Each structure stands twice: as structure tokens, then as C-alpha cells.
Amino acid sequence: MMDTVELMVTGEQKIHCGGCEQRIANALRRLGGVQHVRASADTQRVVVAVDTAQIAPGELRARLAALGYEVA
């Protein structure tokens, strides 16, 4: 089942530029079940289209934490 997960960057490490957006998108796309990623430096949001049968939202948070981003 496809679902959309929206995460907000809340920690000290922010999404600063297009390079940051691309880095986040590439890291999340490598996870199984992730179909589409949109990260925004303007809004500090990461929107991910995922197959919830293959991946849990906690895995997305863990991958972002590994990149240094704290999300809610």
C-alpha cells in the first residue's frame, strides 16, 4: 500500500541548499519501498512516497538521523 510520509527537520542541522536536498533524496531512495522523495530547504520538510508493506516510517527517520538530521 502506497502512503505519503511527511517529516519536518527540527534539529540544529538544517537543509541548506539543493545539494542537501539531493543528498537526502539519494539516501532515502536507496531504501526498499521508497518510490519518491522531495526534500525542501525552503520549508525544512521531507515528503516521501513509500510502500508501507516494505518500509516503516521509523526506518526513514533512522536514515535521516544517520545523515545528521533530527526530524519530527
C-alpha positions as CSV (number, residue, x, y, z in Angstrom):
1,M,0.0,0.0,0.0
2,M,1.4,3.4,-1.0
3,D,1.4,6.1,1.6
4,T,3.0,9.6,2.0
5,V,5.2,10.3,5.0
6,E,6.0,13.9,5.8
7,L,8.9,14.7,8.1
8,M,10.0,18.1,9.4
9,V,13.7,18.8,10.1
10,T,13.7,20.1,13.7
11,G,17.3,19.8,14.9
12,E,20.3,22.1,14.6
13,Q,21.4,20.5,11.3
14,K,19.2,22.1,8.6
15,I,18.6,21.5,4.9
16,H,20.7,24.4,3.5
17,C,20.7,24.0,-0.3
18,G,19.9,22.0,-3.3
19,G,22.9,19.7,-2.6
20,C,21.4,18.9,0.8
21,E,18.1,18.2,-0.8
22,Q,19.7,15.8,-3.3
23,R,21.8,14.1,-0.6
24,I,18.6,13.3,1.4
25,A,16.7,12.2,-1.7
26,N,19.5,9.8,-2.8
27,A,19.9,8.3,0.7
28,L,16.2,7.6,1.1
29,R,15.7,6.3,-2.4
30,R,18.2,3.5,-1.6
31,L,15.8,2.1,1.0
32,G,13.4,-0.6,-0.3
33,G,9.9,0.6,-0.7
34,V,10.7,4.3,-1.3
35,Q,9.1,5.5,-4.5
36,H,9.6,9.3,-4.4
37,V,11.4,11.8,-2.2
38,R,11.1,15.6,-2.1
39,A,13.2,17.5,0.3
40,S,12.9,21.3,0.6
41,A,15.4,23.7,2.0
42,D,12.7,26.4,2.0
43,T,10.2,24.5,4.2
44,Q,12.6,22.1,6.0
45,R,10.2,19.3,5.1
46,V,10.9,15.9,3.6
47,V,8.0,14.2,1.8
48,V,8.4,10.6,1.0
49,A,6.1,8.3,-1.0
50,V,6.6,4.8,0.4
51,D,5.2,1.3,0.2
52,T,4.3,0.8,3.8
53,A,4.3,-3.0,3.4
54,Q,8.1,-2.8,2.7
55,I,9.3,0.0,5.0
56,A,8.2,1.7,8.2
57,P,8.4,5.5,8.9
58,G,10.9,4.8,11.6
59,E,13.4,3.5,9.0
60,L,13.2,6.8,7.2
61,R,13.8,8.7,10.5
62,A,16.8,6.4,11.2
63,R,18.3,7.1,7.8
64,L,17.9,10.8,8.2
65,A,19.4,10.6,11.7
66,A,22.4,8.8,10.1
67,L,22.8,11.9,7.8
68,G,22.7,14.2,10.8
69,Y,19.1,15.4,10.6
70,E,16.7,15.3,13.5
71,V,13.1,15.0,12.3
72,A,9.6,15.1,13.7
